[in-house]
Amino acid sequence: MSLPTISRRALSTHFRIYAASTGAAFRHQTRSLKTTPAYPGHVPLNWFENAFLAAGSAFMALADPRRGDMVAALGETTAGPALPRLRERMLESAEGRRILRDRPRVNSSTVDMDKLAQLPEGSFGHTYVTWLERCGVTPDTREPVHYIDDPELAYVMQRYRECHDFYHALCGLPVSVEYELALKVLEFANLGLPSALLSTAAAVRLTPAKRARLLSEYVPWALRCGARSLITVYWEQRWEQDTKELRRELGILDPPEPKWRRPLGEAKAAAAKRAQAQEMAQAQAVSQ
């Protein structure tokens, strides 16, 4: 059976069977790392398990880029010395040090979307919530970190993962393979994570026209962006800042014009409806 005729479900099934059988054979080997979890959800791996998971997750992520768990596993198992370098950048920055101290998380429980929707149009917070509405996504889909042994480095990886949508909103790029790859090039140039570069292999899934545009327009744009390391930005303290001003501060250039599936007007209307509902709820609470 040739590779193109294998279904995604079959690929996933074969990989799980192979992983289970191979893992069992090495289960009783002496580990080179401690097996006691260092934080909730931590899964310690020895060198072989890490290498095997890296190869398997790379294969599965290429077969189906929508497998967020495989993309996340690839990022963690290939991070290597990149994470300590990112931590050093954070420690060198006052803003970065506050992030490491506070360890903020990005999800619908920690970010008040209704409050952001009421911020002035053009502010980063309003831009972010409008982007979420326009793309039909939420910040609750990011996989937790499992395979990074150092708890602080695990947080750095989690922070990188949860801030990805901020980059989308800041650059004004939709969610699709073409624009994801453009951001991955930007992330590799700015942050140096190997998985960001490895992810660009998914360009083979693009049509020739989209691949040509990615290489001729978006890759050069991404490589010119980023005067400051994005991992050091305390985004939650920038909600009220003007988006264009924030772009200039961070050295993010305007990208080539993207193609959106949902008109901006619909997203703005949805954000306005959310803000109106919030105001009505507050008024009812006061009247009671």
Secondary structure, 3 states (H helix, E strand, C coil): CCHHHCCHHHHHHHHHHHHHHHHHHCCCCCCCCCCCCCCCCCCCCCHHHHHHHHHHHHHHHHHCCCCHHHHHHHHHHCCCCHHHHHHHHHHCCHHHHHHHHHCCCCCCCCCCHHHHHCCCCCEHHHHHHHHHHHHCCCCCCCCCCCCCCCHHHHHHHHHHHHCHHHHHHHHCCCCCHHHHHHHHHHHHHHHCCHHHHHHHHHHHHCCHHHHHHHHHHHHHHHHHCCCCCHHHCCHHHCCCCEHHHHHHHHCCCCCCCCCCCCCHHHHHHHHHHHHHHHHHHHHHHHHC
